[in-house]
């Protein structure tokens, strides 16, 4: 895996770190491939019980597509008279990354340390929980460079802020402060920038020590319920609750409750 993305697994927690701080963690091809591979590896690894997506530096979480690299592809395409393949990165990189993060059968935490723009915003929204530095900001960016939404943001953003606000943020891209992001529901929690790394790690580790199958069922239930009827959702809840109720962690939790002890979950 390229050093533009760092990947580490420790005690059930996979930490994925975007590592191009000098470029504000912009997504060149090498970085996109490495991020895709890391996200897919974390999702597929049964020993991983939670994922922490973060970034190096204090200026940016990820500013999206590396436009300096992108302009080269655009100019080459114009010279050749063909635009074929110029935007293939959506299918080859962005979509698999978002699918891996949202579809992972384990909780994903995004620690947003600075600017999250374009696809960087989209990847943060693909996480289940966003802990954000008070100096961070968000920007959809797409319309500003004459592009439409990608990285799943046309699906995730309306579900977080509502369709009307999503349209406003997409049509009129601008910087949204951490506090405004919290009030809109984009940020789940805002902490002082100096405390972000420690608080995010603490939060992610607590999830890695939790009832993994129950968390996976909660993710599936929430994704299902938002696009299905009440009756269909009740049936899905019954199915998922039966699965969770037969887990080893459920037995551990009930026994610990009866014995007035703290449960020690095993993720099964």
C-alpha positions, 0 to 999 in steps of 0.5 A: 500500500502506498505511503500516501495512505497508512493502514494499521490494525491494532486490538480490533481497530483498523486506522486508515490515515490519509497521508499527503498533508503537504497537498491537503490530503488531495486525492491523486490516483496513487492515494485513491487506489491505496484508500480503496484498498485500505477501506476494502481490507478493513471491511473484509477483515473479520478481526477488525471490529471498528474503523477509524478514518483520519488524516495527517496534518492539521489543515485538511482532512481531504480536499477531494480530487487532486486538481493539479493531476486532474488537469493533465488528464483533461488537457490530454483528453482535449488534445486527443479529442476524447474524454473517455476515461477522464472521469473513470475515477468515480467508478474505479475509486470513489464508488468502491471506497464509499461502498466499503465504508458504508457496507462494512459490518462494523462501525466507521468513525471519521475524525475530521481534522481540517477542511473536508471538501468534495470527495473528502466531504463525501467520505466523511459522510460515508462514516457512521460517526463524525468527530470533528475538530473545532477548526475544521470545515466542510464544503461540497465544492462540486459546482464550483469546478463545474461538476456534479456530486459524487462519492455518494454525497447525493445519497448521504447529504440529504439523509443527514441535513434534508433535501432542501439544505442539501440542495442549498449546499450543493448549488451554492458551495461554501465553507461550513464551520464545525459549529454550523456542521454540528447544528446541521447534523453533519458533525456528531461531535465537535472537540478542540483541535488539540484533543481530536486525535485522542478523543477520536482514538478513544471513541473508536477503541470503545466501538472496537470493544463493543458488540460488533454484530449488534453494531452491524445490524444497527447499520443495516437496519438504519440503511434499510429503514430510510428507504422502506415502509414501516411494515417492511422495516418491522420485518427487517428488525425482526430478522436482524434482532433474531440474528443479534439475539443468537450472538455470543455477545448478547449472552455475555451482555445479559449475563453481565447485567444479571451479575452486575458486571461490565460486559467484555464483548468478543465480537461474535 
